[in-house]
Amino acid sequence: MNLPADLKYTASHEWVRREADGSLTVGITDYAQDALGDIVFVELPQPGRVLEAGKECAVVESVKAASDIYAPVAGTVTAANAELADAPEQINTDAFAAWLFKLQPADAGALDGLLDAEAYRQSVGG
């Protein structure tokens, strides 16, 4: 299981990367995409939408099931990965390159409450 050490993770299988400007990039983990199987559709939050930490904000559908994506922290969506609308299978190819959305966190310290790579690995039994 690929788990980049520079990312933070949630128990609900999202990864989060802090960018140089303080914004956050969010996607689903390799573990999640593997469990879902071939991803065929994504529904992403619109820029400007205010997200509440831990609440549903997007959907990823595979040939097996639909799965909700949860906001890792509170904040405002600044971008959605429009490329995924036409090519959602990019998530299966590289879950860490195929980001879902970017957000400006409401609290700069919010990432401190998320899991590091080792804690996430242990949470999924890896």
N, C-alpha and C positions, 0 to 999 in steps of 0.2 A: 504494500500500500504506500503510495507516494504522499508524503506529508511535509511540505516545505516548512522548515523551522522558523522562517521569518513571518509566517502568518499566524493569526489567531483563529480559533475554531469555536463553534457552538455545539451543544449537545444535540441539536436538531440538524447537524451536518452541513452548516454553512461555513465557508472560510471568509476571512476578512483581512484585507491588506491596507495598512495606513500609507497613504501617499505623502509625498514631500510637502504638499500644500495643506495637509491636515485632513483632507477628505478620505473617505473609505471606499474601497472597491470590494464588492461582495459576490461570491459565487457558491456553488455547491461542491462538496468534497468528492474526491475520487471514490471514496467508500460509498457515498450516496449515489453517484451516477452508476456505479457498478451494480448496486442493489436494485436500482430502477430498471436497468436494461436500456435498450435503444430508445433514446429520447426523440420524440416526434413533434413536440409543441411546447412553447413557453409563453406564459403571460406575465409580463413584467410591469412593475409600477411606473407610472408616468412621472417625468420630471416635475418637481414642484410639490409632489405628494409628501405630506408629513407622516412619518412612520413612528409607531410606538414600539419600543423594544419588546421582542417576544411575540408580536402579533403577526398574523398572516399578511404577506405583502405581494406575493407572486405565486405562480403555479408552474410546475414542470410536469409534463405528461410524457409517459413512455408507453411502449406497447403493452406493458404489464399493468400500470397504474398511474393515477395522478397524485402528485405530492405537493403539499403546500410548502412554500418557502417563507421563513420567518425573519423579521427584521432583527439583526443581531444586536443593534443598539437603536436608540431613538435618534431621529434626524430627518433631514429633508432630502429627498431624491434629487440628484443633480443631473443624472444621465441614466439611460437604459441602453443595453447593448442591442441595437436595432438589427445587427447582423444575425442574431439568433432567431429572428422571426422567419427568415428564409432558410436558415441552416442550423436548426437546433441540435443536430447531431454533432456539432463542434464540441458540445459538452462531453460527449462520449470519447471524442478524440483526445482532448486535453482539458479536463475539468478546471485546471488552475489557470489556463489561458482564456477560456471562454467565460469571462465574468458576466454576471447578470445585470447588476446596476451599481451605481456609485451614489454615495450620500454624504452630506455634510452633517457630522454628528452634533447633536444638541449639547453633549458634554464631552469635552476632549479626553477625559479620563475614563470614558465608558469602556474602552477596550480592556482595561485592567481586570474586568470581571469575566473575561472570556478565557477559554482553555488555550494552553500552549500545545505544540505538536505532540509532546509526550503524553500529556494528560488526555488529549483527544484519542491518541492511539490506545491508551488503556481503557478509555470509555467504550470503544468499539471492539475491544478484545484482540487488538492487533499486536 
